[in-house]
């Protein structure tokens, strides 16, 4: 967890120094309060003796009654302990009680003030650190390529960004309040307690040893469960997310009971872990009370014996009792911290796993200048997923010139989407080169590269906001005219104008309040709006009817005339007019050419074409 402290700001370090000073002041106030408790008990005792000298016996009472306390002091050796005691009794006044009581109130107020400030600073520093950690985790996840995201599940990343950071924050608040205060209190109290009585000190040490042994035993049992708990939270989030995103399929197949059973299994697992740790942790309170009451009983028992022997007085025993309580409380705070820290340590480790994950796709130190415009070229490109030796793409080469439409077709699993994802560097090629505008994509900064590309995913994805904000997602300074023009090219203007608020109509998260075809058209409009050099359509026309599909492609041909278009399609009708069609089969290019050429030269293409259109429609 200490690795995360690198994210503390200069202001935080200054506040921590102030916190340390306030903690010392707080402990000083606590220890001084003990002294004044002892003083006020002595003042009350001495005043009682002053007003009632007969409590010392008839001899002392007779001398005081005859000549006052000065007469008694004149008969006692000035250097003896007896003289010191009777001098204090003789000087006892109600004013000293009021003084000591007033100082107790003042110091108690100081203790409250310092504890409040320590708590506020601890919360401020811990919350600020947590906010920076959350931002760092979010930024790191945002920089992940698909390869890194596949290493962590989405529910796990959500848990690490939220629950794990929360655990670290709570532990830091606890640690900042206790980590310095507890040892200072313990050491200070031990130094003061040693001057009172060896026997009483031994009783306190025995209590502390018992407490440490118990909490150590507890920690050893609870630690493994804390480690397990965060993984169980991941699992619970995974099941919940799966249920929410797949609710339509679940209902369509009447699988509610099956999903409920999966949720209950995950829920029961985490509940059992929490019950186990909760039950063990609940033992702390009664054991603490037992130990504290036990040490109190031992101190009063031993103290009574010492008072009877004249070796000490009640005020000293009362002060010792306060100090013993402070020592036990200090050790309890330390052990509580050590018991609760493991879960935070597990969370911190999970956070650091994200922050320390090396990126497979990184920006070059020096960016090369682009030498062409609107071109995409693959030179002997092969690709295999991390951890796999099998190549998904094998020795693919082609070139798309500015303004050309290059289509990719093939059976499911042939590598079309994987191939196209190499252009915007969602992955990096394992072998060979991918060039955009004449430069290897690895030598172009990701932001520069992606600013050249209008990407439309297979599954139309919208964000919560308005229609307007979704179209202008890639370029916020778009004018309303440009937004409307992009919507018209994507054949989206017609249904947008029919919506209640037009372009200001609300879009729910994921675009759940619009149809699949509408989502695709808005996604296409979003790509058109940034006026890119290169369009990538990853099977982006699949939810459109044939008429709309054709109209959108005609609009793109006219409205984005100079842009290069890379199209993945399942439908032959979508790619009939493409300048170049690349046919993929198990990651290999088995055909390249125009529609009519491929019908004659490529068996795979002809099989796909015949399965969708009649021989008459194909002109065979």
PyMOL commands that set and color helices and strands:
alter all, ss='L'
color gray80, all
select helices_A, chain A and resi 2-7+10-51+53-56+58-74+81-90+94-143+146-151+154-161+163-178+181-193+198-245+247-252+256-308+314-355+416-421+441-443+446-451+467-471+480-489+493-497+502-504+509-511+516-529+546-559+572-575+595-601+603-612+615-618
alter helices_A, ss='H'
color red, helices_A
select strands_A, chain A and resi 376-383+393-400+405-410+431-436+439-440+453-456+465-466+506-507+534-538+564-568+580-585+588-593
alter strands_A, ss='S'
color yellow, strands_A
deselect
rebuild
show_as cartoon
